[in-house]
Amino acid sequence: FGLPLATLHYALMYNRRKDDSPPSNFLYILMFILATPVQYVVALPFARKAYKHLTRTGSSGMDLLISLGTFSSYSYSVIAMLYNVFQPSHNLWGLAVLQPTFETSSMLLIFVTGGKW
């Protein structure tokens, strides 16, 4: 799921250089669908280890850093996706289109998991 997600994200970045119009909502939702299993399946062992380590020793470790970093990146991406999907077409407040970064949390989890093997 992570590699197609990264490929889709970088393809969107390349296409945005040619045309300043934002990608369609379908692509944001597709990125969300691809990133969600990675976030909840691959990140779950890190979150469990971080919780156990934090409750037993009272200190944080690398698992907590990975859990917080990937969860915050994923949360921002969900908020950005919802904003872009539900914003009015004429953009009343003059705010820019937010860019979801679903590939960041997914690729970080894949790299760290691959590095542990």
Backbone hydrogen bonds, N-H to C=O, Kabsch-Sander energy under -0.5 kcal/mol:
donor,donor_aa,acceptor,acceptor_aa,energy
5,L,1,F,-1.4
6,A,2,G,-2.4
7,T,3,L,-2.4
8,L,4,P,-2.4
9,H,5,L,-2.4
10,Y,6,A,-2.5
11,A,7,T,-2.0
12,L,8,L,-2.0
13,M,9,H,-2.0
14,Y,10,Y,-2.1
15,N,11,A,-2.2
16,R,12,L,-1.9
17,R,13,M,-1.0
18,K,14,Y,-0.7
19,D,15,N,-1.8
27,L,24,S,-0.7
28,Y,24,S,-1.1
29,I,25,N,-2.3
30,L,26,F,-2.4
31,M,27,L,-2.2
32,F,28,Y,-2.0
33,I,29,I,-2.4
34,L,30,L,-2.1
35,A,31,M,-2.1
36,T,32,F,-2.0
38,V,34,L,-0.6
39,Q,35,A,-2.4
40,Y,36,T,-2.2
41,V,37,P,-2.3
42,V,37,P,-0.6
42,V,38,V,-1.3
43,A,38,V,-1.0
47,A,43,A,-2.3
48,R,44,L,-2.4
49,K,45,P,-2.4
50,A,46,F,-2.4
51,Y,47,A,-2.3
52,K,48,R,-2.5
53,H,49,K,-2.6
54,L,50,A,-2.4
55,T,51,Y,-2.4
56,R,52,K,-2.3
57,T,53,H,-2.2
58,G,53,H,-0.7
58,G,54,L,-0.9
59,S,53,H,-0.7
65,L,61,G,-1.6
66,I,62,M,-2.4
67,S,63,D,-2.6
68,L,64,L,-2.8
69,G,65,L,-2.3
70,T,66,I,-2.5
71,F,67,S,-2.2
72,S,68,L,-2.4
73,S,69,G,-1.9
74,Y,70,T,-2.4
75,S,71,F,-2.6
76,Y,72,S,-2.4
77,S,73,S,-2.1
78,V,74,Y,-2.2
79,I,75,S,-2.3
80,A,76,Y,-2.9
81,M,77,S,-2.5
82,L,78,V,-2.6
83,Y,79,I,-2.4
84,N,80,A,-2.5
85,V,81,M,-2.5
86,F,82,L,-2.4
87,Q,83,Y,-1.1
91,N,88,P,-1.3
94,G,91,N,-1.4
104,T,101,T,-1.1
105,S,101,T,-0.8
106,S,102,F,-1.5
107,M,103,E,-2.8
108,L,104,T,-2.0
109,L,105,S,-2.1
110,I,106,S,-2.2
111,F,107,M,-2.7
112,V,108,L,-2.4
113,T,109,L,-2.4
114,G,110,I,-2.4
115,G,111,F,-2.0
116,K,112,V,-1.3
117,W,113,T,-0.7
117,W,114,G,-0.6
